[in-house]
Amino acid sequence: MTERRIVLLRHAQAGQSPDLPDFDRPLTALGAADAAAAGQWLAEHHYRPDTVICSPAQRTRQTWHGVALGLTELAERPSRTSDPLASPNAPIVHYEATIYQHGAEELLDLLRALDPSRSVVLLIGHNPSISQLSYLLDPTHPISGGLGASDMAVHRVTGDWATVDPGEAPVTDRFTAHP
């Protein structure tokens, strides 16, 4: 059987502004640094995603950009003019409004619809749904307090994406930006 990985990432720390709608809140400087650290951790632990499913909100898009830069830190450094997101080894990235607007069950449906050739998916989202999805996938090892900003839970899937069911994707690894 093929073993796959689901990496669930809560967006990095975002600023609060009464002048901006929630959807448009940008990352703080700490959030940008934490996103890059998350990308470096993914590279160091051999969880390079081949697919990224990301909420279209500003803070999640910026989190993905920081993660992508962090993923390239351990690889050969690109020239100042090259774009790490445009490399031939870059993952396929999908921006899905469902992640911003819906709950864990709908996020699970996104995973079930993945291309069977994909082996590592990075899903970047928001609480409470991202933490609820982690719990749905592995209720026997709940993450106390849920995923914090920039935190990741890596779940193992044995079998096809289409057959991912609640309780059948145990947490195998964790990254916490601020332990």
BADOGU-148324 format. One record per residue: x negated, y negated, z negated of N, C-alpha, C in turn; residue in three letters. Coordinates in pm, whole numbers, plus 50000, padded with zeros to 5 digits. Example, Ala and Ser with C-alpha at 12.3 -4.5 7.8 and 13.67 -1.06 7.14 Angstrom:
<atoms>
486815056949220487705045049220486805033049220ALA 487155022549292486335010649286487104999749213SER 
</atoms>
This chain:
<atoms>
499175011950000500005000050000499134987550000MET 499634977350065498934964650070499174956949942THR 498094951549888498214943249769498144928649810GLU 499084920949759499164906749791499104898649663ARG 498864885749677498814876649562499734864749585ARG 500444861149481501224848849476500534840049374ILE 500104828349416499514818749324500534807549306VAL 501054806249185502014795749155501254784249089LEU 501384772449145500684760549095501694749549068LEU 501714744948944502494732948916501664721048959ARG 502304711249020501574699449067500724693348957HIS 499694686148998498804679448904499524667448840ALA 498884661648740499464650548665499814638848756GLN 501054634248745501524623048825501804611048734ALA 501684599348792501964587248718503464584748706GLY 503814576548611505194572448591505314557948637GLN 506344554848712506564541248757508054538748772SER 508554528348703509974525248717510324520048857PRO 509294516048933509524510549067509614521149176ASP 509214533549143509194544149244510214554949214LEU 510864560149317511704572049295510814583849255PRO 511394593249184510634605049139509894611749253ASP 510514612949368509934619849485508614613349530PHE 508464600449507507304592849558506204590449455ASP 506314596449338505284594149236503944600249278ARG 502844592349275501534597449312500804603649193PRO 499724610749224498874616349119498094605249048LEU 497764607948923496834599448850495414603548891THR 494424596048847493024599648875492704613248811ALA 493204615548690493004628548625493664639648705LEU 494864637148756495564646948838494784650548963GLY 494204640649029493414643349150492194651949117ALA 491534648949006490364656848965490774671048928ALA 491904672648858492374685948820492754694248941ASP 493344687949043493704695149165492454700649233ALA 491394692649241490134697249301489544708649217ALA 489634707649085489134718348998489924731249020ALA 491224729949042492054741849070491594748449200ALA 491294740349302490804745749429489464752949412GLY 488574747149334487274753649309487484766949238GLN 488404767349141488674779749069489214790349165TRP 490124786449254490654795949352489524801849436LEU 488614793349481487484798049563486584807349483ALA 486254803549361485364811649277485964825349246GLU 487284826049235487954838549199488514846049320HIS 488134841549439488504848349565490004848949588HIS 490674837649559492114836449585492354825749691TYR 491544825649795491744815849902493084818849971ARG 493984809249971495294811950033495214812150184PRO 495994820950244496144820550390497454813550427ASP 498314811450326499564804250343499774795250222THR 500204782950247500564773650140502004769450164VAL 502814770650060504184765650064504244754549959ILE 504534742550003504414730849916505674722349921CYS 506064717349808507134707449803506674695149881SER 507604688249946507214676350022507054663749936PRO 507254664649805507084652949718505634648049724ALA 505464635149702504134629049711503124636149621GLN 503474638749496502514644549401502114658849437ARG 503024666549498502654680149537501794679949663THR 502084671049756501254669649876499834665449837ARG 499734656049744498414651649698497714662849620GLN 498474670649547497874682149477497284691749579THR 498034694949685497504703949788496234698049850TRP 496224685349879495024679249938493824680749844HIS 494004678449716492934680149618492464694649609GLY 493424703849609493074718149606492264721749730VAL 492684716949847491974719949972490544714649966ALA 490364702949912489014697449898488194705849801LEU 488814710149692488124718749595487754732249654GLY 488594737649740488294750349806487034749349892LEU 486804737649950485644735750037484364732649959THR 484484729249831483304725749751482264736849747GLU 482714749249738481764760449727481304765549863LEU 482044761849965481644765650101480614755650150ALA 480164757650269479254748050328479954734650332GLU 479304724550283479934711350278480154705950418ARG 481384701150444481644695150575480954681650586PRO 480774677250708480214663850726481214653650678SER 480774641550658481664631150609482844628550702ARG 482684631550828483754628750923484654640850949THR 484284652550899485124664250926486274664950826SER 487324671450866488514672750784488614687250737ASP 488494689950605488544703750556489894710250581PRO 490934702450601492254708150625492434712450770LEU 491494708450856491614711850999490624722751041ALA 489954729150947488994739550981489714751951034SER 489014760351111489674772351166490114782151058PRO 489544781350937489914790450829490984784350738ASN 491494772750774492504766150692493784774450690ALA 494474774450577495734781850569496844775150648PRO 497864782750676499084777350734499834770450621ILE 500244757850641500894750050536502334746950579VAL 503264749950489504684747050510505144737750398HIS 505794726950435506404717950336507894721150332TYR 508354725350216509724730350200510504722250097GLU 511554715550142512394707650052513024716349944ALA 513234729049973513814738249876513054738149744THR 511744736549751510924736949630511254725149539ILE 511534713749596511854701849517513284702349464TYR 514174708049541515594706949512516234718949442GLN 515584730549442516264742649395515484749949286HIS 516044761249246515494768849135514684781049177GLY 514394789249078513494800749094514004810849197ALA 515274813549201515814823349296515554819049440GLU 515724806049468515484800949603513994801349636GLU 513134799149537511694800249560511324814749591LEU 511954823949521511714838149549512144841549692LEU 513224835649739513664837849877512614832849978ASP 511944821649947510864816650034509734826950043LEU 509394833149931508334843249930508754855550010LEU 510004859549996510494871350068510494869450220ARG 510514856950264510544853850408509164852150469ALA 508114854450391506754852650442506414862650552LEU 505544858350640505004866950746504294878750679ASP 504594891050719503984902750657502464903350670PRO 501894895950763500434896150779499724887550674SER 500444879750599499864870850498499574878550370ARG 498444875350306498094882850185497994874450059SER 497674861450071497594852749953498394840149983VAL 499434837849904500254825849920500064816849798VAL 499914804149824499864793949719501164786149728LEU 501954786549621503214779149615503024767649516LEU 503144755249566502924743349483504274736749458ILE 504654736149331505974731049299506054723449168GLY 507264723149115507634714949000508234723648890HIS 508184718348770508914724648661510314718948659ASN 511284726648617511144739648553511084751448649PRO 511364749448779511524760848870510244768848889SER 509074762548892507834770148915507544779348796ILE 507784774448674507584782848555508654793648548SER 509864790248587510944800248588510664811348689GLN 510074807748803509704818048901508644827248845LEU 507654821848775506624830248715507264840148616SER 508174835048536508874843748441509724854148512TYR 510414850148619511234859448697510384870748754LEU 509184867448802508304877448860507684886648755LEU 507444881348634506824889248527507404885348392ASP 508594890248359509214886548231508544892948110PRO 507704903048130507054909548016505834901747966THR 505324892448046504174884148006504484869448030HIS 505454863947958505834850047982504704840447946PRO 504634829548019503644819147992504264809847889ILE 503704810047769504234802147660504294787347698SER 505474781647690505644767647723505694764747872GLY 505564774947956505574772948101504254767648153GLY 504214765148282503004760048346502904745048324LEU 501734740548275501484726348259500984720548389GLY 500754707648392500244700948511498934707648554ALA 498834711248680497674717748743497444732148700SER 498334737848621498174751748579498614761248690ASP 497944772948694498274783048793498474796648727MET 499384804248785499584818248747499444826448875ALA 498594836648870498384845448985499164858348959VAL 500054861749052500874873849042500464883649151HIS 500424896349115500094907049211501374913149266ARG 501414914549397502534920849465502004933049537VAL 502624944449513502274956549586503444959549679THR 503154959549806504214961849903504464949549988GLY 505604949650054505944939050148506534926950076ASP 506334915250137506924902950083508444904150075TRP 509024910050176510484910950184511104918450067ALA 510314926750000510854934949892510414930349754THR 509864918249743509464913049612510724911349527VAL 510744917949413511894917349325511494912149187ASP 512464906749113512174902348978511544913448896PRO 510574909848816509924919348727508874928248793GLY 508604926448922507694935448992506414928749042GLU 506054917248985504844910149027504124904948902ALA 503354913748836502724909948710501674898848727PRO 501564890648623500514880448617499184887648599VAL 498224884548684496904890948675495794881048641THR 496074868048654495054857948627495744844748600ASP 495014835748532495554822548497494484812048511ARG 494864800048544494014788248540494764777548464PHE 494094771848366494674760848291493704749148301THR 494204738048348493364726248367492834720948235ALA 493654721248133493264715748003493644725547891HIS 492784735447868493114745647765493204739847625PRO 
</atoms>
